[in-house]
Amino acid sequence: MLTKKPWRLGTRAKLLMRGLRYSCILPYASINGWLTVDEAIALFELANGLTGPKPHAVEIGSWQGKSTVCIARGLRAKNQAVLTCIDPFDASGDNESSDEYGDRATDLGGPLRRAFEENLAAADVRDLIDVRPGLSHEHAASIEESIDLLFLDGNHSYESVRRDFEDWSPKIRAGGFLAMHDVVHPVHAGPRRVVDELIVDNPDWINGHYVDSMFVTQRAST
Ligand SMILES: C[S@@+](CC[C@H](N)C(=O)[O-])C[C@H]1O[C@@H](n2cnc3c(N)ncnc32)[C@H](O)[C@@H]1O
C-alpha cells in the first residue's frame, strides 16, 4: 500500500514566500549544508545592510559554500567588498561532527574544495571571495583588516569556539556584527557556553538575538 508523504514546502518556495528580494539567494538551496531558510536570510540581510567603504566579512567554516553564498550575495552590489573564507576543506572537525562530515564528503565523490568552488561559480560570487584553506587559528595573525561581519561556523567544541571568539572578535569594528551558528543545538554545547560565558553579560556586545540556531550580536560603539 502506498503511504502518503506529508506535504512540505520546499526551501525555494519558503525563501520566495519571505519576499521576492530573496530570489538572489536561491542558489543556496541546492548546496549541501545545515543552514535554515531564516538563517540564510539573516546572513544575507546582515551583509546587505553593511555600510561604509570596502566591507569585509569573514566566514570560519565554509564547507561547500551554503552560508558563503548568502553572505556574498548580500555583499554583491557593494564597492570592493570581500568575504574571506577559512576552511581546511578536509571534512575535519569536532568529535560530534567529523563522522557526518566524512560521510557527506564520501557521498560527494570528489574534493570538497572543488564543490565549494563550483557552488560559488554557479552563484556568481567567486570574484568576491578570498579563500584561505586551513584552520582558523592558523590565519588569525595574518588578517589585520578590521571585520564588519564575522560568521563563526567551524569547529564547534567549546575550546575551539572560545579560541575563535578570542582570536577573531577583537577584529570586529565598533558597530560590526558577529553571527555564530549552532548555538541552540542538541549535541553542540560549545557555542552556547561561549555565548553565555563571554557575550551575554558583556557590555561590549549589544542587540543579541537568535535566528533559529544562530546567535547574532553587534559590537557596541566605544
Ligand atoms: C558546519 S560546517 C560549515 C557549514 C557552512 N557554514 C554551511 O553553511 O554550509 C563546518 C566546517 O568548518 C570546518 N572546520 C572545522 N574546524 C575548523 C577550523 N578550526 N577552522 C576553520 N574551519 C574548520 C569543517 O571542516 C567544515 O567544513
The ligand as a Gaussian input file, in Angstrom:
#p B3LYP/6-31G(d) Opt

LIG

0 1
 C       29.236000      23.055000       9.921000
 S       30.387000      23.092000       8.640000
 C       30.154000      24.702000       7.938000
 C       28.879000      24.821000       7.221000
 C       28.766000      26.025000       6.337000
 N       28.941000      27.267000       7.080000
 C       27.420000      25.976000       5.630000
 O       26.603000      26.897000       5.788000
 O       27.158000      25.008000       4.933000
 C       31.911000      23.334000       9.484000
 C       33.104000      23.465000       8.572000
 O       34.187000      24.001000       9.319000
 C       35.348000      23.273000       9.035000
 N       36.251000      23.413000      10.182000
 C       36.443000      22.576000      11.230000
 N       37.338000      23.096000      12.090000
 C       37.716000      24.290000      11.563000
 C       38.628000      25.298000      11.984000
 N       39.325000      25.186000      13.122000
 N       38.765000      26.394000      11.201000
 C       38.054000      26.521000      10.050000
 N       37.184000      25.597000       9.615000
 C       37.013000      24.498000      10.361000
 C       34.851000      21.870000       8.800000
 O       35.823000      21.052000       8.159000
 C       33.596000      22.159000       7.980000
 O       33.914000      22.308000       6.620000

